Amino acid sequence: MELTHIAKTVMEKRYLRLKEDGSKETPEEMLRRVAGVIAGVEAQYGASKKEVRAIEEAFYGLMDRQDFMPNSPTFTGAGTALGQLSACFVLPVGDSLVEIYETMKHAALIHQTGGGTGFAFSRLRPAGDKVRSSQGVASGPVSFLRVYNASTEAIKQGGTRRGANMGILRVDHPDILDFIESKADTTQITNFNISVGITDAFMAALEQGTDYELINPRNGEVTGKLSAKLVWDKLVENAWKTGEPGVIFIDRMNRRNPNNHVEVIEATNPCGEQPLPPYGSCNLGSINLANFVKNPYTAQAEVDWERLGQVARMATRFLDNVIDANKYPLPQIAEKARRDRRIGLGIMGWAEMLVQMGLAYDSDEAVALGNQVMTFIKQKAVEESMALAEARGAYPEWEGSQWHKAGLKVRNATMTTVAPTGTISLFAARPDLPCSGGIEPKFALVFTRNQAGAVMLDVDGQFATIAKREGWYSEELMQQVAERGTARGVAGVPERWQQVFATSHDISPEWHVRMQAAFQGADGLPVDRQPVDAAVSKTINFPHHASVEDVAKSYALAWQLGLKGITVYRDGSRASQVLTTGDKTKEKKEEAAAPAPAPALQGPTLRPRPTEAVGKMFVVPTHFGKMTLDVHMDDEGEPFEIIVNVGAVGSDLMADAVGMGMLVSKMLRLRSDVPVRERIEIVIDTLKNIGGSGSYGFGPNRITSLASAIAKGLQKFLAWKDANGKLCQETAATVEHHQPQMIGAEVDHPVDPCPECGSFALAIGEGCATCHNCGYSKCS
């Protein structure tokens, strides 16, 4: 394996196991461990030791060549006492209190093993409905969504991350409007993604401009009607505001489910790419398409179809073996996994394949190639599944399935998906050939990273290779690309490569949707010709200035093109933003030239955050360790932001520090007649005497809590300011060295730090938060 520095770091922290002698295994030993466990299943089907060894070598080669990677739990669980190899599950939520809390218990057990969970709350009776046993009234699905969220918060997933969940409610549930609004406050229900299950009947009513019926799931009775347009507009408006709720077309999912003769799909996994029945599980892996181009970067570039087919078939066998090697967290999950034998073979490195082929992501040629590649992978997966069925038997629920009706005896109910590949795409990347997640475009071409206190340019391997080979590489040019966040419009980058090296914010939302549709496949295709059996995890990115109508058009296009679901994100729309990239200069000029809006009653507004800053760091000793407080100032010397660091990254103490820093920063940037200095003094007076469980120091220097430590840091800042006049010229590195930012990735306001490295480099892609500084991914 040719691993990048980030991949090595992530492996070391979370994936490499301790050996008996106390040392950690090497990456190669990790691959051997996984290959051995998964190949060992062959013996259950009569393979000799020699045959098992041959399959083990083949599986090892898949991963060692970085052609294919299974989902993260397979790396962490194979060969361990836990032995849990699946990333996600769907659990049923029944309408009785016993069922509700039994499922919550099961979810807690799954989160403890490192898995994510999806739930449909559609069976729960609406709020205010009668409860016969207690003569009371029901509290409704949203209340239990909050209960499940609190349970997740209390359990560390796999000891390293909070559990991830998906909550779904059908659009015809009487509480649908409350559900749509349930995450309008982004500080609430933080451990759930939510989506609305849209029915065919609802879409028909929307197209006709009529009302549709609301149905009480307790008895199937119609309880009322709502305007389909009113509900659609409310859904779209909230998605524009916060990125949620997403949409799943629930009837389409069930219609296209090859196994719909024995099951009803109500929900998906947390990122939406796996529509699953109750107790269904994810068994996923992805092919790195960047490794399958012959004559790359030339006019003769072409897909290496023969080798891609070989890898697709071997990867299908690998994933089928995982089903038998897996130690499932619940007996019901184990039984269902072995009855439907679902697998999800997906892809990553799509953006890099397009660059090698000389195709812009936002082009008809790229969309056509995407459909061709995924259809080919599906064809090879079907061939291998049929061969396995001949040798080992069809999956137990095969008879009566769409496969059975098509005359195809297969081993697996579903075979293909496009899942988030946050961490495994790091493992597939090489220094000269990155690997973007899933079917997402490249996020950016040039980053800055903080390495051992030094801020360094980090240039996309493909971009750097081509620039150097063609003679237009320079540090100055890379800096320009970093500052703009794109190569488009940068003089010095050849026009051809400006188009080919498209980043996520260069691409209009329509092209994002069209690319997702190319991989998903259209309605009405035979079961063996659907490119993706399950669904596609993808984020449709919007610029900050996008309108509600822009989001509505993408949702409508998703329906028209046959998608099973859609997730959107408008840049800067959440309080816990994520990163934004791109040239802000043009937007600011356009805003300045635009006519002033009509006066309106508005709440308080914030001063914009400068794109560059200088700062001063202050150290405050406390009983819980050294705290640092960075004060960032604009070029007038006015403080506009503080960043507080204390304790371990990801700890509750660090979370409290970040939160308090955000609150003070908001106060500093609030437009007000009150001078900034007076505001700081108010903060100091408010916080300085707050006590805690311990203390450090004596007299006026005594620190009794995190709050009093922040007050002390601000006192030090005011004293320094008074002694140094308007502003001392500090270096930019002073500001950056505790919380590294990406150049060209302007952060509009204080954001959540990455739980791994503490930097503010989290971005949303594939429906998942990923850190572009250290490689942390919430989903894999």
BELWO-V425729 format. One record per run of one state. SS is the DSSP state (alpha for helix, beta for strand, coil for the rest). FROM is the first residue (numbers start at 1). TO is the last residue. If there is no record, write none. Layout:
# BELWO-V425729
ss={SS,SS}
from={FROM,FROM}
to={TO,TO}
This chain:
# BELWO-V425729
ss={coil,alpha,coil,beta,coil,beta,coil,alpha,coil,alpha,coil,beta,coil,alpha,coil,beta,coil,alpha,coil,beta,coil,beta,coil,beta,coil,alpha,coil,beta,coil,beta,coil,beta,coil,alpha,coil,beta,coil,alpha,coil,beta,coil,beta,alpha,coil,beta,alpha,coil,beta,coil,beta,coil,beta,coil,beta,alpha,coil,beta,coil,beta,coil,alpha,coil,alpha,coil,beta,coil,alpha,coil,alpha,coil,alpha,coil,beta,coil,beta,coil,alpha,coil,beta,coil,beta,coil,beta,coil,beta,coil,beta,coil,alpha,coil,alpha,coil,alpha,coil,beta,coil,alpha,coil,alpha,coil,beta,coil,beta,coil,alpha,coil,beta,coil,alpha,coil,beta,coil,beta,coil,beta,coil,beta,coil,alpha,beta,coil,alpha,coil,beta,coil,alpha,coil,beta,coil,alpha,coil,alpha,coil,beta,coil,beta,coil,beta,coil}
from={1,5,16,18,19,24,25,27,46,49,65,68,71,72,78,88,92,97,113,116,121,130,132,136,138,141,154,156,158,161,163,165,171,176,181,192,199,200,209,211,216,222,228,243,246,250,256,267,269,275,277,281,282,284,289,292,293,295,302,304,305,326,331,341,344,349,350,358,364,393,402,406,416,417,418,419,422,429,430,431,433,434,442,443,446,452,454,460,461,471,475,485,495,501,503,504,509,521,527,530,536,537,539,543,548,561,565,571,584,594,606,607,614,623,625,634,639,646,652,670,671,676,688,696,697,699,702,703,704,706,725,732,737,762,766,768,772,777,778}
to={4,15,17,18,23,24,26,45,48,64,67,70,71,77,87,91,96,112,115,120,129,131,135,137,140,153,155,157,160,162,164,170,175,180,191,198,199,208,210,215,221,227,242,245,249,255,266,268,274,276,280,281,283,288,291,292,294,301,303,304,325,330,340,343,348,349,357,363,392,401,405,415,416,417,418,421,428,429,430,432,433,441,442,445,451,453,459,460,470,474,484,494,500,502,503,508,520,526,529,535,536,538,542,547,560,564,570,583,593,605,606,613,622,624,633,638,645,651,669,670,675,687,695,696,698,701,702,703,705,724,731,736,761,765,767,771,776,777,780}
